[in-house]
Amino acid sequence: MLQKFNPKYPSVSDLRTKAKMKMPKFAFEYLDGGCNDDHNLRKNTSDLRAVELVPEYLKSSVEVSLKTKLFGTEYDAPFGIAPIGLQGLMWPNAPEILAKAAFENNLPFILSTVTTSSIEKIGKITEGKAWFQLYYPSKEEVRKDIIGRAADVGCPVLVLLSDVPSFGFRPRDIRNGLAMPPKMSIQNFYQILKRPEWALKTLIQGSPEFETLKPYMPKGMNLKQLGKFMDETFDGRLNEEKIKPIREQWKGKIVLKGIASEIDMEKAIRLGIDGVIISNHGGRQLDAGQSTVQVLKKLQEKYRDKITIMMDSGLRNGPDVARTLAQGASFSFLGRSFMYGVGALGSAGAEHTIDLIKTELVQVMEQLGCERTLDLPNYIFKK
């Protein structure tokens, strides 16, 4: 471990600070912010940090292994890289950098429908091991074609996004012109001029685009038309009738992302869904909602033997991964932490962040006396 670790940035907080200095303000705030007053964003992490673990020190030796089996595949750690839209806007070539690092470290990378690299490119980088997150297309032909493309490149898991029935109300993005339709302002261009490395790399890489969606977009589309296209192409609200034909078409594993209630969990099980990711979109959708770890506490007790339960939203580092697994999740995903890493360190940032989180997690497990990630629930402090 620590093979690709940069000692100048020994925490995710350090990476965030550096990323803020290197990314244009509108791009950093798109990554960093939540919705409305950011209450749910903050609560995700604060509630997770309230989870306490109890160490067992009187042991002769402890040999920690982070290897974790999920859907029949053994990964080298119990965390993966969560899907994030518009990654190339935040740092040029970000999805390719993250996918490559995940593949080389045997971790799952989830590609978003609305990020800036295509299914085919990420499929090639990861040799067909990347997962794909689907924003539900309202047009049947588009839905079938995107799912078919994901299957053709070998994606083992299709992730259905359920927690974006409408776009979140995000004041920062509205001020910065990143609402739909997007609108670049003089202020945005001034912010770009203050970040010459980002500007140069973006110039070399090219303006970020929705690469997966390009086959369905009219040529020469302007920003105003883009907003109309997105409204007409996607219907974010899922239901059982919309999921059934996807289940019939997709032969691999299906995961529902955004589960936050017993009602939806029961429906997922009834539909034959293989797993769920308890998520609230990183606190970017419903400011009045529960934190993800609070939902996890409630749902894992009743459903952990019926379906694979994972979690994202609120995790930032290795101790957070340990807390999440101790609370009953089988696996975890982090998004912002990896984007902070890439924003701070460019192409080296993904490897650095993976090394950092692995090292922190091993240290926590050594302190606890816990050798296997499966055993972390045995160390939770029960109040």
C-alpha positions in Angstrom: 0.0 0.0 0.0 1.0 3.7 -0.3 2.7 2.9 -3.7 1.1 5.9 -5.4 0.6 8.0 -2.3 1.6 11.7 -2.3 2.6 12.6 1.3 1.7 16.3 0.7 -1.9 15.3 0.7 -2.5 12.8 3.6 -6.2 13.3 3.9 -9.3 13.8 1.7 -9.6 17.2 3.2 -6.2 18.1 1.9 -7.3 16.9 -1.6 -10.5 19.0 -1.4 -8.5 22.1 -0.5 -6.1 21.6 -3.4 -8.9 20.8 -5.9 -10.7 24.0 -5.0 -7.6 25.9 -5.9 -7.2 24.2 -9.3 -10.8 23.9 -10.5 -12.9 26.9 -11.8 -15.4 27.9 -9.1 -18.5 26.8 -11.1 -17.0 23.3 -11.6 -15.9 22.9 -8.0 -19.2 24.1 -6.6 -21.1 21.7 -8.9 -19.0 18.9 -7.4 -19.0 20.1 -3.8 -22.5 21.3 -3.2 -25.8 19.8 -2.2 -29.3 21.1 -2.7 -31.3 23.9 -1.0 -29.4 24.7 2.2 -27.0 21.7 2.1 -28.6 20.2 5.3 -28.8 16.7 3.9 -25.3 17.0 2.5 -23.9 17.8 5.9 -26.1 15.3 7.8 -25.0 12.4 5.6 -21.5 12.7 6.9 -22.2 13.9 10.5 -24.6 11.0 11.1 -22.1 8.6 9.7 -19.4 10.0 11.9 -21.6 9.4 14.9 -21.3 5.6 14.4 -18.8 4.3 16.9 -16.6 1.2 16.9 -15.2 -0.8 19.8 -11.7 -2.2 19.5 -10.4 -5.6 20.9 -6.7 -5.0 21.7 -5.8 -8.2 23.5 -5.1 -10.4 20.4 -1.9 -12.2 19.6 -1.8 -11.0 15.9 -4.1 -9.5 13.3 -3.7 -10.0 9.6 -6.1 -7.6 7.8 -7.6 -8.5 4.4 -9.7 -6.0 2.5 -10.8 -8.5 -0.2 -14.6 -8.5 -0.5 -16.9 -10.6 -2.6 -19.8 -8.9 -4.4 -22.1 -10.6 -6.9 -19.6 -13.4 -7.3 -16.6 -11.2 -8.0 -13.8 -10.7 -5.4 -12.7 -7.1 -5.2 -9.5 -5.9 -3.6 -11.3 -3.6 -1.2 -14.9 -3.0 0.0 -15.4 0.3 -1.8 -15.8 1.5 -5.4 -16.1 4.7 -7.3 -19.6 6.1 -7.4 -21.2 7.5 -10.6 -20.9 11.3 -11.1 -22.3 13.4 -13.9 -20.2 15.9 -15.9 -16.9 14.6 -14.5 -14.9 16.0 -17.4 -16.3 19.5 -16.6 -14.7 19.2 -13.2 -11.4 17.9 -14.4 -10.5 17.0 -18.0 -10.4 13.2 -18.7 -11.7 12.5 -15.2 -13.9 9.5 -16.0 -11.1 7.8 -17.9 -8.6 8.5 -15.1 -10.9 7.0 -12.5 -12.0 4.0 -14.6 -8.4 3.1 -15.3 -7.4 3.3 -11.6 -10.4 1.3 -10.5 -9.6 -1.4 -13.1 -5.9 -1.6 -12.1 -6.8 -1.8 -8.4 -9.6 -4.3 -9.0 -12.4 -2.0 -7.7 -15.8 -1.4 -9.3 -16.2 1.9 -11.3 -19.8 3.0 -12.1 -20.2 5.1 -15.2 -23.0 7.6 -15.3 -25.2 8.1 -18.3 -24.6 11.8 -18.1 -20.9 11.9 -17.5 -18.3 12.9 -20.2 -17.0 9.5 -21.5 -18.8 6.9 -23.5 -19.9 3.4 -22.5 -17.6 2.0 -25.2 -14.5 3.9 -24.1 -14.9 3.0 -20.4 -15.7 -0.6 -21.4 -12.4 -0.8 -23.3 -10.4 0.8 -20.4 -11.8 -1.6 -17.9 -12.0 -4.7 -20.1 -15.7 -4.8 -19.6 -15.6 -4.7 -15.8 -17.2 -1.2 -15.2 -20.8 -1.0 -14.0 -23.2 1.3 -15.8 -25.7 3.7 -14.2 -28.8 4.3 -16.3 -30.9 7.5 -16.2 -34.2 6.2 -17.4 -34.9 7.2 -21.0 -38.5 8.1 -21.8 -38.0 6.8 -25.3 -38.1 3.0 -25.6 -35.7 2.9 -28.5 -33.1 4.9 -26.7 -33.5 2.8 -23.5 -33.1 -0.4 -25.3 -30.1 0.8 -27.3 -28.2 2.2 -24.3 -28.8 -1.0 -22.3 -27.7 -3.0 -25.4 -24.5 -1.0 -25.6 -23.7 -1.6 -21.9 -24.3 -5.4 -22.5 -22.1 -5.4 -25.6 -19.1 -4.0 -23.8 -19.5 -6.6 -21.0 -20.8 -4.5 -18.1 -21.6 -7.0 -15.3 -24.0 -4.7 -13.4 -26.7 -2.3 -14.5 -27.5 0.4 -11.9 -30.9 1.9 -12.2 -31.1 5.5 -10.8 -34.3 6.0 -8.8 -33.6 9.1 -6.7 -33.9 11.8 -9.4 -37.6 12.0 -10.3 -36.9 15.7 -10.7 -33.7 17.8 -10.8 -32.6 19.0 -7.3 -32.9 22.7 -6.5 -29.2 23.7 -6.3 -28.7 27.4 -5.7 -25.0 27.3 -6.6 -25.6 25.8 -10.0 -28.4 28.3 -10.7 -26.0 31.1 -9.9 -23.2 29.6 -12.0 -25.4 28.9 -15.0 -25.2 25.1 -14.7 -29.0 24.5 -14.4 -30.9 23.2 -17.5 -30.5 24.7 -20.0 -26.9 25.7 -19.0 -25.6 29.2 -19.7 -22.0 30.3 -19.6 -21.5 33.8 -18.3 -18.7 36.3 -18.4 -18.1 35.4 -14.7 -17.6 31.8 -15.7 -15.0 32.7 -18.3 -13.2 34.9 -15.7 -13.1 31.9 -13.4 -11.6 29.8 -16.2 -8.8 32.4 -16.8 -7.8 32.1 -13.1 -7.3 28.3 -13.5 -4.8 28.1 -16.4 -3.9 24.4 -15.9 -7.6 23.4 -16.1 -8.1 25.6 -19.1 -5.1 24.2 -21.0 -6.0 20.6 -20.3 -9.6 21.3 -21.3 -8.4 22.9 -24.5 -6.3 19.8 -25.3 -9.0 17.4 -24.3 -11.8 19.3 -25.9 -15.0 20.7 -24.4 -16.8 18.1 -22.2 -19.9 16.5 -23.8 -22.4 13.8 -22.9 -20.5 11.2 -24.9 -22.9 8.3 -24.2 -25.8 10.4 -25.4 -24.2 11.8 -28.5 -25.8 9.2 -30.9 -29.2 10.4 -29.8 -28.6 14.1 -30.0 -29.2 16.3 -33.0 -26.0 17.6 -34.6 -25.2 21.3 -33.9 -27.3 21.4 -30.7 -26.8 24.6 -28.8 -27.1 25.0 -25.0 -30.7 26.0 -25.0 -31.6 23.0 -27.2 -29.7 20.8 -24.8 -32.1 21.6 -22.0 -35.1 20.7 -24.1 -33.4 17.5 -25.3 -32.7 16.4 -21.7 -36.3 17.1 -20.7 -37.7 15.1 -23.6 -35.2 12.2 -23.4 -35.3 11.4 -19.7 -38.1 10.5 -17.3 -36.4 10.2 -13.9 -39.4 8.7 -12.1 -39.1 4.9 -12.0 -41.9 2.5 -11.1 -42.4 -1.3 -11.3 -43.8 -1.2 -14.8 -40.8 0.7 -16.1 -38.3 -1.7 -14.4 -40.0 -4.9 -15.6 -38.9 -4.6 -19.3 -35.4 -3.7 -18.2 -35.2 -6.8 -16.0 -36.3 -8.8 -19.0 -33.7 -7.3 -21.4 -30.7 -7.2 -19.0 -29.1 -10.6 -18.3 -26.6 -9.5 -15.7 -27.0 -8.1 -12.2 -29.4 -5.2 -11.6 -29.0 -2.7 -8.8 -31.4 0.0 -7.7 -29.6 3.1 -6.6 -31.5 5.6 -4.3 -33.5 3.3 -2.1 -34.6 5.1 1.1 -37.7 3.3 2.3 -39.2 -0.1 3.2 -41.9 0.4 0.5 -39.3 0.7 -2.2 -37.2 -2.1 -0.8 -40.2 -4.5 -0.9 -40.8 -3.5 -4.5 -37.1 -4.1 -5.4 -37.2 -7.6 -3.9 -40.5 -8.4 -5.6 -39.0 -7.4 -9.0 -36.0 -9.7 -8.5 -33.5 -6.9 -8.2 -30.1 -8.2 -7.1 -29.0 -5.4 -4.9 -29.7 -1.8 -3.8 -27.5 1.2 -3.1 -28.9 3.2 -0.2 -28.3 6.7 -1.5 -29.7 10.2 -1.6 -27.6 11.3 -4.5 -24.9 12.8 -2.3 -27.4 15.1 -0.6 -28.2 16.8 -3.9 -31.9 16.0 -4.3 -34.0 16.1 -1.1 -32.7 18.4 1.7 -35.5 17.3 4.0 -34.6 13.6 3.6 -32.9 11.2 6.1 -29.2 10.6 6.0 -28.1 7.5 4.2 -26.7 5.8 7.3 -30.0 6.3 9.2 -31.8 4.6 6.3 -29.2 1.8 6.4 -29.6 1.2 10.1 -33.3 0.6 9.6 -33.4 -1.4 6.4 -30.4 -3.7 6.9 -31.9 -5.3 10.0 -35.0 -6.4 8.1 -33.6 -7.1 4.6 -29.9 -8.0 4.8 -30.7 -11.7 4.2 -33.0 -11.0 1.3 -31.0 -8.7 -1.0 -27.5 -7.2 -1.2 -27.4 -3.8 0.5 -24.8 -1.2 -0.3 -24.4 2.5 0.5 -23.1 5.7 -0.9 -23.5 9.5 0.0 -21.6 10.9 3.0 -18.5 8.7 2.9 -15.3 10.5 2.5 -12.5 8.3 3.8 -11.4 4.9 5.2 -12.9 5.3 8.6 -16.2 6.2 6.9 -16.0 3.0 4.9 -15.4 1.0 8.1 -18.4 2.7 9.8 -20.7 1.9 6.8 -19.7 -1.8 6.7 -20.0 -2.0 10.5 -23.5 -0.6 10.2 -24.5 -3.5 7.9 -23.7 -2.5 4.3 -22.1 -5.2 2.2 -20.2 -2.7 0.1 -19.7 1.1 -0.2 -19.1 3.7 -2.9 -17.5 7.1 -2.7 -17.8 9.9 -5.3 -16.6 13.3 -4.2 -13.4 12.0 -2.6 -12.2 10.6 -5.9 -13.1 13.7 -7.8 -11.2 15.8 -5.2 -8.2 13.5 -5.8 -8.3 14.0 -9.6 -9.0 17.7 -9.2 -6.0 18.1 -6.9 -3.5 15.8 -8.5 -4.7 15.2 -12.1 -3.9 11.8 -13.5 -2.2 10.7 -10.3 -5.1 11.6 -8.1 -7.2 8.5 -8.5 -4.4 6.1 -7.5 -3.5 8.4 -4.6 -7.0 8.5 -3.3 -7.4 4.7 -3.6 -4.1 4.2 -1.7 -5.2 6.7 1.0 -8.6 5.1 1.6 -7.2 1.6 1.7 -4.5 2.6 4.1 -6.9 4.4 6.4 -9.3 1.4 6.4 -6.5 -1.1 7.2 -5.4 1.0 10.1 -8.9 1.1 11.5 -9.3 -2.6 11.2 -5.9 -3.2 12.8 -6.9 -1.1 15.7 -10.2 -2.9 16.1 -8.6 -6.3 15.8 -10.8 -7.1 12.8 -9.2 -9.2 10.0 -12.1 -9.4 7.5 -14.5 -6.7 6.3 -17.4 -9.1 6.8 -16.7 -9.1 10.5 -16.9 -5.3 11.0 -20.5 -5.4 12.3 -19.1 -7.3 15.3 -17.2 -4.2 16.4 -20.0 -1.6 16.3 -20.9 0.1 19.6 -24.5 -0.6 20.4 -26.0 2.2 22.5 
